Amino acid sequence: MLPNTGKLAGCTLFITGASRGIGKAIALKAAKDGANIVIAAKTAEPHPTLPGTIYTAAAERIDILVNNASAISLTGTLETETKKVNLMMDVNVRGTYLTSKTCLPHLRKSRNPHILNLSPPMNMNPMWFKNHCAYTISKYGMSMCVLGMAEEFRGEVAVNALWPKTAIHTAAMDMLGGAGIEKQCRKTDILADAAYCILTKPKTFTGNFIIDEVLLREEGVKDFDVYAIAPGHPLMPDFFLDVEIDTTAMKQERYGASRAFKEEKKLSQHEGPGGAKGDTASAAGKPSSPVAETFRVIQGAMSEEYVRTTQGVFQFELSGEEGGTWYIDLKTQGGSAGFGKPPVTADVVMSMSSTDFVKMFTGKLKPTLAFMSGKLRIKGNMSLAIKLEKMLTQLNSKL
């Protein structure tokens, strides 16, 4: 981990959303230098280990602003309630902009002022918009603040963005991913170290969109296992960063439609009249087809243990030559799987191509990566959707 240098001693940091998670980790790292910490969170009560409340900020000389507060809803346009759209725009975009606006007059009086937004590099690949358009717009709004303010206040205030290369274990990640997701995440310490590195640089270091691991490698950090929740376990890449989707896919293009997006578009062109996906009757009648064979193995692997520990019904809407509606029932009696709609209402509906479905169930495509890359759309209970990954790991040897 990156050692403290004392460079932030006496500096005053105003950090939004610092009552827990990433914001708190950044605050504690700076506090070790002897920095004054002012946090803005949902509560106005003093933090038990950090001095100050939201009301004391006006009395402090602000040297550094960290815009960390953020709201998230990974839902499609029609599924996102207006109040959630308003919340994301208010917290992510409006909050970042107005907090920066309020702090800038004070920052301009500092010897080494910084604004640091926890926001991603702007990647215009459509796959980062199609599954959660409102959230993407709100996070990119934070990034656009960096673009504009870095130029507007160049020479006066450093303005940068920081984003993690992999998923970070926070309460929000637990909520989105469910039990077991932490093994695919890194600790908040990696962002705290990266933020510390940025905030101790001169104000001429501005207008940058920084990825935590990339910066820390440049700073000489070699051991990244210390940041892992489960060292050696595969890590889940974070949103908005182009990654290898699987062993056969090429790296996605930085801008415009990715290869995965284009291939998915080709698949959609094979839809029948009325939007029917493929020939569902023939898919059901071909027991030797990869999709049918996959469900045959799933059915054979059903157990009371799976049903007891999962308690969920999954419906799959598959596109492509072997498309149609399939299901896995891990809620009623001994469980069941097969072609058609489930016997009871599904808790989770997953949409993807039949080709990617087979890859996912044979271990060639991780469900979390499929979702983040846009290959998999999920409606319903996200925690139950994540539970499937544990089952897939046990089934891979049989498929």
N, C-alpha and C positions, 0 to 999 in steps of 0.2 A: 504493500500500500504506500501511497505518497505521504512522506513525512511532513509534519507541520514545520513552518519556517519562522513564524512570528511576524510575518509581513502584514498581517491584518490586525495586529494589536492596536487598540484605540480606534479602529474604524467602526462605523455604525452601519449595520446591515438591516435593511427592511425586507422581510421575506414573506410573501403571501402563501397561504396554505401550508404553514410550517408547524402545525400542531402534531403532525405525524408524517411518516413516509419519507419521501425524497426531500421535501422542504425542511423537515426536522433534522435529517442527516446533514444537510448543507449547513444548517444553523449550528449544530454541535461541532462540526469540523472547524468552522470559523471561530466559535467560542473558545476552542482550545488555544487559539492564538491570542486570546484576550480581547476579541472583538465584542462590541456592544450589539446585542441582537434584539431587534424589534420584530415581532411576528404579527401577521394579520391572518386570522382564521375565522371560523364560524363563531367562535366564542370571544368574548372580550375579557375573560378571566385571565389572570397571569398564568404563564406556563410554569409547571413545578420546577423545571431545571433551567429555564431560560428567562432572563430579566425582561421586563417590559410588557406592555399590552398594546393593542392597536391605538389606544388613546395617547400613549406617550410618544408616538412617532414625531408629532409636530414639534416637540421640545428638543429633539435630537438633531445633530448635524448628520445628515444622510450622506454616506459615501458610496453605498452599493445598494441597488435594488435587484431583487431576484423575483421575477414573476413566475411563480411555480403553481399557483392555484389553478385548477382545471376541473371541468365537468365532462363526463363522457357518457355517451349512449350509442352503442354499436348497432344501430337499427337502420333499416331502409327508409326511404323518403315517406312512404305511406304508413309505415309503422311507428314513426317518430312523432310523439305527441307534441303539440305546439308548445306546451309548457317546458318540455325538455329542450326543444329548439331554442327557446328564449333563454333557458338556463345556460346552455353551452355558449351562446353568443354573448350573454351578459358576463359570465365568469371569464371565459377564454379570451374573447376579443375586446369587449368593452372594458372589462376589468384591467387587462394588460395595458390598453391604451391610456385609460384615465389615470391609473396608478403611476404610469411613467410620466404622464403630463404633469401630475401633481408633484412628483419628486424631482423632476428635471431642474427647476430653479435652485433647489438645494444641492443637487448633484454638481451643477456647474461651479459651485464654490469649493468643491472638494479638490484635493491635490491629485487623486487618482480615481475618478468616478467610473462606475460600471453599472450597466443594466444587463442582466442576464435573463433571457426568456427560456423556459423549458419547452421548446417547440422544435419541430423537425425541419430538415431541409425540404424545400417545396419540390415535390416530385409530381409532375403532371400526368403520370401514368394513370389512365382511367380506372384501373383496378383499385386504386386507393380511394376512389370516390363512390363507386357503384354500390357498395354494401353499407356505407355509413356516410352519406354525403354531408349531412349537417355537421357531424363531428369533424370531418376532414376540413370543411370550410372554416370552422372555428379555430382549429389548430394552425391552419395556414394563415389565418388572420393574425395570430401571434407572431408568426414568422415574417409576415409582411411589415409588422411594426419594426422588426429588426432591420429589414431592408431600408425602410424609409428613415427611421431615426438615426441609424448609423451614418447615413450620408448627411442628414440635416444637422447633426451635432458632431460631425467629424472634427477631431482636434480638441473637442471639449469634453465629450463623454463617450466612453467605449460602450457599444451596444452589440451583443452577440447572442447566439442561440446555442443551446446544448440539448442533445438527444441521445438516448442509449442505443447501442447496437443490438442489445438483446433485451428481452422482457425483464423488468425489475420487480422483485417481490414486494408488493404493497397490499394494503387492505383492498384497494380497487381491483388488483389482479386476483386476489382470492375470491372476490365477488364475481368477477367475470369468468374465471377459470375453474373454480371449485377446488375440492380437496386434491392434493397431489400436484397441482400446477407449480408449486414453489420449486420443485426439483428442476424445472426448466428455466428457472430465473436466476438472476444475480442479485446480490444484496444492494441496498441503497448506497452503500459505501463507495461504489465505483463512481456514481454520479457526484457524490460529495467530494471525492478526490479530484475529479475532472473540473468541477465548478471552482474548487479552491485554486487549481492551477490557472484557470482563466482569470479569476478575480485578483490574482497576484501579479498579473502581467500589466504592462503600462497601457495607458488609454489609447495608444496608437494601435493596439491590437483590437480591431473593431470590424464589424460587418461580416463576421464569420459564422458559418453553420457547422458546429463541431459535433463529432461523434465521440462519445466518451472513450471507447477503447482505442480509437485511432490517435487521439491526443495523448493518452497515457503511454502508449507505445513510443511516441515521439519524445516523451519525457523520460524514457528509460525504464518504465515498468515492464517487467517480463513475466512475472507470475500472476496470472489472472485467475488461478484456482482459488486464491484467497477471497475473491469476490463472489464465488459461486455458492449457492445454497447447498448444492450436492455436487462437489468436485467430480469431474469426469462424466457427468450426465449431460446428454445433448441439450443445448440451450435453444430457446425459442426466439427467433429474430423479432425485433420490434416493428411496429407499423411504419409505413412510408419509406422503408429502405429496400432497395432492390436486392434480392437474394436468389441463390440457386433454388428453384422450386423442387427439382428432383434430379436424379443422376443423368437424365437424358435431355433435360431442358437447358437452353442456353440462358446466360444471364440476361435479365430483362433490360430493355432499353430504358435509358434515364428519362426520356420524354416520349410522349405519344403512346400508341398501343403496343403492348408487349406481345411476344410470341404467344404466350398463353392466352392473351385476350383475343388475338386473331384466330387461333385454333378454336376457341370457344365460339367465336362468331360463325366459323364455318360449320360447326356442329349445329348451331341454331338454324342454319339455312336448310337443314335436312328435316325440319319439322313438317309434319303433315298439315292438312287443312284444319283450321280452327286451333292451331297451336299444338296439336297432338305430338308428343315426342316419340318418334319411331314407331315400330310395330309391336305393341305391347303383347298382342296375342302370340306372335311368333317367339318373343322373348320368353314368355312363360312356357311355351311348348318345346323349348330347346334345353333340355337338362344338361347338355354338354357345354352350353355357352358359359363364358367366364362368370357373368353375373349370377346365372342360375346355379352354377357350381359353388360359388361363394356362399350363397344363401343355403345351399344344401349342407355345406360344412358347418355354417353357423347353427342351423337347426340341430345338427347332430351333436354340437358342443353345448347345447342348452343344459343348464343345471339349476337346481333350486338355489344354489349359492349365488349364481349370476343374478337371478331374479330378486333374491333377498337383499343383495348389496346394491343393486342398481335402481329398481323400482321406477322404471321409465319405459315409455313406448315411443319408438322411433319410426318415422315414416320417411322414405327416400323417394324423391322425385328425380328420376334419372333421365337424361337426354342422350341422344345418340342411337345407334343401331339396336342396342339392347335396352332401350329406355322403357319407361313405364313407372308405375307405382309399386314399391316394395315396402316391407316393414320388418321390424324386429320388436317383438313384444317381450319385455323383461319386467313385466309387472304382474300379469295374471297367471296363476297356477304355476306350471313348470316352464312357462315361456314358450314362444313360438316364433317362426320367421318364415317369410315366403312372399309370393307375388300378390299384389292387390293391396287394398287398404287394410290397416290393422283392425282387429275385432273390437277395439275400443278407441276412443279419441286419442290421437298422438300427442305426447307432451312436447316432442321436438320434430320439426319437419326440416329435412336436409335436402338441398337441391344441388346436383352436380352432374357431370357427364358420367356415363357408365364406365368409360375407360378409367377415369380418375377414381371412381368408386372401387374398382378392382385393385388399383394401385394402393389405395388407402387401406384396404382390408388384407393386403399381402405385404404390408410393411414398407412399400416403396414410396409412400407419400404420407407424411404425418398429418393427422387431422387438424392440429393447430396451425400448421404451415399452410395446409390447403385452405383454411378459412382466411388467414391473413393475406394470402396471395390472391384471393378472389375466386379460387376454384370451387370453393364450397360456401353455400349460403345457408344460414341457420336461422330458423324462426322458432321461438319458444324458449324453453328452459335451457340457458347456456350451461349451467352447472351440470345438468344431466348429459348434455352433449359432450362435455369433457370426460365424463365417466366412461364413455365408449372407448376412449383411448386405452384405458387399462385392460378392457376386454380384448381389444385388438392385439395388444402385445401378447396375450396368452394364446390367441388364435393363429398368429402368424406362422407358427411352426406346423400348423395343420393345413395351411392354404398354399 
